[in-house]
């Protein structure tokens, strides 16, 4: 089994550089840093090419 190092799916920062939040999506374990977590929540379309299926995710509406 190949061990992969945890790194942010957006900026590739590792857990040695920044805290990472673990998520599971499509039976895959992925990581995202706190700086890019809002991107996943509010603009998942910007993750196309970095997160498989991102084009099918719906953003959370803005809260006023």
Backbone torsions as a table, in degrees:
resi	resn	phi	psi	omega
1	UNK	NA	131.7	-179.0
2	UNK	-88.7	126.1	177.8
3	UNK	-87.8	126.2	176.8
4	UNK	-103.8	142.4	178.7
5	UNK	-78.0	137.3	178.3
6	UNK	-69.5	133.5	178.6
7	UNK	-154.2	148.7	178.8
8	UNK	-59.2	132.5	-178.8
9	UNK	-67.8	-15.7	179.7
10	UNK	-94.8	-56.5	-171.7
11	UNK	-106.7	-4.3	178.8
12	UNK	67.4	13.6	175.2
13	UNK	-64.5	139.1	-178.6
14	UNK	-93.9	172.0	178.4
15	UNK	-69.4	-11.7	173.6
16	UNK	-78.1	-20.7	-176.8
17	UNK	-102.0	-30.8	-174.8
18	UNK	-157.1	156.6	173.0
19	UNK	-64.5	145.8	177.9
20	UNK	-124.3	143.0	175.0
21	UNK	-101.1	128.3	179.9
22	UNK	-88.2	137.5	173.7
23	UNK	-135.8	154.7	177.1
24	UNK	-117.8	130.0	-177.7
25	UNK	-148.6	128.0	-178.6
26	UNK	53.3	43.2	178.7
27	UNK	60.7	24.9	176.5
28	UNK	-118.4	142.0	173.5
29	UNK	-92.3	126.4	-178.9
30	UNK	-129.5	164.7	178.8
31	UNK	-133.0	149.6	175.2
32	UNK	-143.0	143.4	-179.5
33	UNK	-85.8	159.6	-179.1
34	UNK	-57.7	-31.4	179.6
35	UNK	-63.9	-34.1	-176.3
36	UNK	-101.4	-3.3	177.7
37	UNK	-58.4	-41.8	176.4
38	UNK	-59.0	-31.4	177.1
39	UNK	-62.4	-44.1	178.0
40	UNK	-62.3	-38.0	-176.8
41	UNK	-78.5	-47.7	-170.8
42	UNK	-99.5	-23.5	-177.3
43	UNK	-140.9	57.1	-177.7
44	UNK	-61.4	-21.6	178.2
45	UNK	-62.8	-22.8	177.9
46	UNK	-76.4	-6.6	179.6
47	UNK	-97.5	4.5	176.9
48	UNK	-58.2	129.8	-177.2
49	UNK	94.4	-17.0	178.1
50	UNK	-111.4	-30.7	-179.3
51	UNK	-125.3	112.4	-179.2
52	UNK	-56.0	130.1	178.5
53	UNK	83.0	6.8	-178.9
54	UNK	-58.5	-28.7	-179.5
55	UNK	-65.7	-16.5	179.8
56	UNK	-96.7	-4.5	-179.8
57	UNK	-83.3	142.3	179.2
58	UNK	-102.8	133.1	178.9
59	UNK	-70.9	155.6	174.2
60	UNK	-76.9	133.6	179.4
61	UNK	-61.9	149.8	177.5
62	UNK	-63.9	142.9	177.2
63	UNK	-101.0	122.4	179.7
64	UNK	-104.0	NA	NA
